[in-house]
Amino acid sequence: MSGRDVLVVGGGISGASFAFHAARAGRKVLLVEKSERVGGCMNSIRSDSGYWFELGAHTCYNSYGALLELIEASGQMENLVPRGKPVLRFLDGDQPVRGKNLGLLVKLFGKLEILCALPKWFAAKPSGLSVRDYYSRLVGPRNYARVLGPMLSAVPSQCADDFPSDMLFKKRERRKDVMRSFTVEGGLNAIVEALVAHENIEVRTACTANQVTRLPDGFRVELDDGSSVETGLLALAVPPNAVARLLSEASLDLAEQARKLDTVEVDSLGFSVDADRSNLPYATFFIPLADCFYSAVTRDVVPDPNRRAFAFHFRPGLTREERLARAETVVGVKRTDMSDLQERRITLPSPTIGHEQVVREIDSLLKGDSLAITGNWFAGLSIEDCALRSQSEWTRVGG
């Protein structure tokens, strides 16, 4: 048995952010992560040549104030890399549809349906509506189902129809001293790695937390290697189903609330190819109008003279062979052309109407407790939402 000032379970951007806040406040932090690497949804694939691409989250913006504060505090501002011009393209079957961005959307929309929907633009408000209900009012149900729905589902890499509409996109103040959209040298995983490199943070990967027990002055957490850790302050930065499992004895009410929130598993497949192997045009990502995947994200916006990379985010239910075969056909390469081939299944939150009420109940139960819960399932799935939640939880429990 060992003791720590702070124990953080989960090594994604949420857990790393919380751990960094605690560490720079002088606390001794132990962070445990069940996978072999930290990063969570920030999953950068790196080759021996130095080329890298993203298998998970891929873009940061100058409106990400909480994240930028962490980047500055961990000395990473000089490592920011600008992303090139964003270009959205659609796929119809195996072929890119001619055009890009807003002009392509207008081209694909049924014009009569748009004209009929125009009078509703001024009265439509997103609050209380699902993504499908709100945006169908703006463009018409057929335009939504055929074009806009697939585009919006590409954002969270899952069907976004039942998401609360005010959760998907948010207005935030922009920092004019920072490039509008950026990544970092070596990929976004480098942000997490820099945060947990703080001298007051110890990281244990390939380590799973099994059970949380309340003590008179804190918590005891059992780990899968047979050891346990006692801590006065515990932060859980894991999906809601994992929170429910960990707190099944320590806090039944919190566990029951966490069980109410849905999650979904997404299979991602990424690889790089020689730059001249694929004839696909430059794009930030390709969105299929109807297919077995939600999007194919490229690294074209951080150009390399010799390599291109693609990350496919698939709908559930496909075999590995089916995923590989579809990626081959879309990119126009053979399997032998693929380098740095990586696959990953990840659990993502899948919020629906009523999600905000459950979160409010969780926050009410956490008041006055030295338990913190953070992650990408509170206010939104973006990197900034994760950083903001961890910041507010640290302020609450660590002050």
N, C-alpha and C positions, 0 to 999 in steps of 0.2 A: 504494500500500500504506500502511496506517495501523496503529498499534498501540494496544491498550487493555489495562488491567489485567485486565478481565473482559469476555468476550463472551457474551451470552445469545442463543440462537436460539429464538424463540417468545415471543409477547407475550400469552399468556393469564395466568390468575391464577398458574400455576406459575412461568412465566418472570418475571412482574412481582414475585412474592414473592422469588425468588432474587436478582433485580437489586437490590431494595430492601435486603435483608440485606447485600449486598456494598457498596452505595452508602453506607449509614450506618456501615459499618466503614471508610470513607475511600477505597474503591477507585473508580477511574474506570471506568464501565460503558457499554458499547455494547449496546443491545438491538435486534435486527432481527426484524421481523414481516412475513410474506409478504402478509398482507391489508392493506387500506387503513386498518385501525383496530386498536388493541390491545383485548384483552378475551377473545378465544377463545370459550369456552363461555359466558362472561358477556357477553351481547349485548343491550344495552338500546337500544330504538328510541325516539327522541325526536322529537316534532313541534315545529313552530315555535311552537305555543301553550304549550309547556312540559309537555304531557302526555307520559308515557312508559310503556312496557310492556316486558316481557322476552320475547325470542325464544329464549333459552337458559335457563341456571340462573336460579331465581327466588326462592329462600328461603335465608336464613342463620338459625342458631340460637345460643342462648347457650351451647351446648356446643362451639362452634367456637373453642376457646381460642387456637390458633395464628393463626387469621384475625383474631380480636379484638385480639390483640397488635399485628398489623400495622395494623389500623384505628386503634388508639390512637396508635401511633408516627407515623402519617402525618397525624394531626390530624383524623380523620373522625368521632369518636364523637358529636359534636353533630349530625351529619347522619343518624343512624340514624332509621328510620321504622318504627313497629310495623306488623305485618301483622295483619289482622283474624282473626276466628275461622275455623279451617280447616274447610272443608266438602267432603267427598268425595261425588260423585254419579256414578251409572252411567247410561249410555245404552243403551237397547235399541232398535236401529235409529236412528230419528230422534228418539225421545222419551226424556226423562229418566225413570228409574224412580222411583217415589214413595218418599221416604225419603232418609236420608243417614247417612254415617259408619258406626259399628259396628252400629247398628240395621238399616241397610240390608244390610250384609253377612250378618247373621243371617237376615234375611228371604230373601235369595237362596240361601243354602246349603240343600242337601238335608239335612233334620234327621236322618234315619236314618243317613246316611253319617257325619255329625258324631258321633253317639252311638257308632257302631262304632269311630271313630278315637280317642275319648277315652282309652282305656287306654294308647295309644301316646305320649301327651303327656309322660309322666313319664320315659320311656326315650329319647325321640328327642333326639339331639344334632346340631347343624348341621355340626360339623367333618367334613370329608371327603365331604360330600354336596352334590349340586347343589341349587339352589333348588327345582326340581320334585320331586326325591326327598324332600327334607326336609319341605316344606310339604304335599305329598300325604299324608304320614304323619299330619300334624296335622289335616287337614280332609277327607281322602279324595281319590282321584284325579279323580273327576267334579267335585267342588266346586272343586278346584284348576283344572282345565282350563276350567271355565265362568266362574268368578268371581275366585278369588284370583290365578290366573296372569295374567290381563289387568291386575289392579290392581298386581301387583308389576312387570310389564313397563313400566308407566307411569312408574316411578321412574327407570330409566336410559334411557327412550325407545327401547327395543329389546326383543326377546324375552329375558327373563331366565331362562328355564327351565334353561339349562345353566350359569348363574353359580355360582361357589362360594357356598353358602348363608351362610357366615359373613362374606361380603364386602359384602352388601347393606345391612344395618343394624348399627350399632355403638352400644354404650353409651359415653357420654363424660360427664365431669364438667361440670356446668352452672355458669355464673357467675350468681349471684343478683342482681348489680347491673346486669344487662343483660336487656332484654326477651326473652321466650322465643323468639320468632321475629321476624325483622326484615328489612328491606331498607334501602337508603339513598336519599336524595333524588336524583332523576335516574336511579335504577336501579343495579343492581349493577356495571355497567360503570364507574361513578364510583370504585369501590374500586381497580380496576386503574389507572385514569387518575391517581388521586392517588399511588399507589405509584411509578409511573414518572415522576412530575413532580419527583422528588428532583433536586437540583442536580447530583449526581454521575452522573446517568443521561442518556445521549443515546439517543433513539429514532429508528429509521428504519423507517417502514412501507413497504408495497409493495416489500419487499426480501427476496429469497429466498437462503438459503444453499445452495450447490450441492455443495461437497465439503470434507472436513476432511483436512488433512495434518498428521502429527506432525512437530514440530521438536525439536531437542535440549532446548530449554527451554520448550516449550509447543506451540502449534498455529497453523496458518495455515488460514483459512476463506475459500474463494472465494465471492464474491457474484455475483448475476445481472447486476449493472450493470457487470461487468468488473473491479471492484476486489477487493482481498483485505484481510483483517484478520489481524494476528498478535497473539496473546494468550497470556499465561501460564496463564490459567484459563478454561476453556470450559464452559458449561452448555447442554445441549440440553433444551429444554422443548417437545418435539414428540411426535406419536404414534410408536408403535414402528416402523411402516413407514418413517417419515421418519428415525428414528435409524439403521435398517439401511442406508438409502441414504447418509446422510451419513458413516457410519463404515465403508463398504465397503472403503476402503483403509487408514484410520488404525487400525482395530481390528476385524479380521475376526471374532474370537471374540465380541465384543459384538454385532456386526452379525448374526451367526448366531443368537444368543439372542433378539434383538429380533424376528427374522423368525418365531419360533415363536409369537408372540402375535397373536391375531386382532383385527381391527378391523371396524367396520361403519359404513356411511354412513347418516345420518338427514337426511331432508328436512323442514325446518320452514317453516311459513307463518304469518305474524302480521299482524294488522290491528286497527284501532280502529273503533268505530261510535258513532253517537249513542246515548245511554243508553236511549232509549225505542224503539230499533229492534228489539231482540231480546227475546223473551219467556222466554228461558232463566232459571231461578232463580239466585240467588246461589250461587256455588260457588268453591272454590279451583281445582278442576279436574274435568273430566268424563272418565270412563273408559268406553270402549265395551266391551260384553260380547263383541262380534265385529264388527270393522270394518277399514277400511284405514288407520286411524291408532291410535297408542298412547294418546294423551291430547290433550285440549284444555285448556290452562292459561289461567286468566283473570287479570285484574288487579282483580277484585272485592274482594280482601282489602286493597287500598289504594284505597278508594272515591273516586270523582270524581262530582260531581253531573251532569256533562254527557257523560261518555264511559265506554265499556266497551271492553275489549280482549281478544282471544283469540289464543293461539298453539297451532297444531296441529302435532303431531310425527307424521309419516307413516311407515308401513311402506315399504320400498323397492319400486321398480318402477312407480310411478304417473307419469303425465304431469302437467305443470303444470295443464292444463285439468281433469284429474280431481281434483287436489287442491283447486283453487279451487271446483269444483262441489260437492264434499263439504262444504267449509267453509260455503258459502252455505246448503246445506240444513240442516246441523246448527244453525247460529246463527240461521237464519231471516231472512237478509238478502239483498239483491241485491248484485251486484258493485259497482254504482254507490254503494252505501252504505259501502263499505270505504274507510277512510282509512289513511294511513301503511302501506300494504301492503308487506310485506317477505318475501323468501324467502331461505333459506340452506340449503346442504348442508354438514354437518360430519362429520368422522371421529371416532368414539368407540371406546374400547377395548371388546372383547367377551370378557371373561375366562371361562375354563372351568376345570374341575378340572385341577390341575397348574400353574396360573398362578403360584401362590406359589413353587413350586420353580424356575421360570424366573427370577422376580424375585430369588430368593436367589442364583442363579448370576450374574446381572448384577451384583448388589452385591458378590459375591466378586471378580469381574473388575475392579471399580472400586476396590478397596482399594489405597491408596497412589498412586492416579492423581490428576492435577489436572483430570480430566474429571468433570463432574457430569451426571447424567441425572435429570430430574424430569418430572412430568406427572401426569395423572389415571389412569394405568394401572399403578400400583404396589400400593398398599394398598386403593384404592377410587376411585370416580368423584366423590365429593362434593368441594365446595370446600375443606372442612377437610382431607381427605386430600391435596389438592394443596398446601395451605399447609404441612402437616406434612412432606411429602416434601422440599419446597424448603428448609425450615428444617433438616432433618437433613443434606441434601446440602451446604448452606452450612457447617454446623458441621464436616463431614468435610473439605472441601477448603479452606475459608477460615478456619476456626477462630475 
